[in-house]
Amino acid sequence: MGTTMVITQPAPFVSAFVETVDQAMRAQNPSHGMSAIQRAGLAFCVTAVLVTNSICWARFARASLGTYALAASAWMFCHSKLPWAQLLVASVRVIWRHHGIPAGTLVIDDTDHPRSTSAQTLAHLYKLRDKASGG
């Protein structure tokens, strides 16, 4: 049986990380910073990912006992004007700097993860080919 975690506020280390990322974004381009609401929402979502071990708006809302509404969290990430590309770059730079890595190349490779097959009505969904083995 699992333990239920309640999120009343973002974890302090997550809030500090989000603030540092925002400062890095502003240093690169002052117009690419996040608003206070965006920083708070991002800090909550990162904390919720760590606590729930998932990326699910409904679980986030349940874990916060209604403090963070499902619709508000989803709206912030789907419709707000967050500079996603700059957020990724700044986050990686902050992590590298924290670990003393002066430079590097970020490569995102998820070729070993098969795609979801839960949407049964899409044509050819189950005809996935593994590029590595040709099958």
PEJO-V472354 format. One record per backbone hydrogen bond with DSSP energy under -0.5 kcal/mol. CO is the residue of the C=O (numbers start at 0). NH is the residue of the N-H. If there is no record, write none. Layout:
co->CO nh->NH
co->CO nh->NH
This chain:
co->2 nh->4
co->5 nh->7
co->10 nh->13
co->10 nh->14
co->11 nh->15
co->12 nh->16
co->13 nh->17
co->14 nh->18
co->15 nh->19
co->16 nh->20
co->17 nh->21
co->18 nh->22
co->19 nh->23
co->20 nh->24
co->21 nh->25
co->22 nh->26
co->23 nh->27
co->24 nh->28
co->28 nh->31
co->29 nh->32
co->34 nh->38
co->35 nh->39
co->36 nh->40
co->37 nh->41
co->38 nh->42
co->39 nh->43
co->40 nh->44
co->41 nh->45
co->42 nh->46
co->43 nh->47
co->44 nh->48
co->45 nh->49
co->46 nh->50
co->47 nh->51
co->48 nh->52
co->55 nh->59
co->56 nh->60
co->57 nh->61
co->58 nh->62
co->59 nh->63
co->60 nh->65
co->61 nh->64
co->62 nh->6
co->63 nh->66
co->66 nh->68
co->68 nh->72
co->69 nh->73
co->70 nh->74
co->71 nh->75
co->72 nh->76
co->73 nh->77
co->74 nh->78
co->74 nh->79
co->75 nh->79
co->79 nh->81
co->81 nh->83
co->82 nh->86
co->83 nh->87
co->84 nh->88
co->85 nh->89
co->86 nh->90
co->87 nh->91
co->88 nh->92
co->89 nh->93
co->90 nh->94
co->91 nh->95
co->92 nh->96
co->93 nh->97
co->94 nh->98
co->95 nh->100
co->96 nh->99
co->99 nh->101
co->104 nh->106
co->106 nh->108
co->109 nh->112
co->111 nh->113
co->117 nh->119
co->118 nh->121
co->121 nh->124
co->123 nh->126
co->125 nh->127
co->128 nh->130
co->129 nh->133
co->129 nh->134
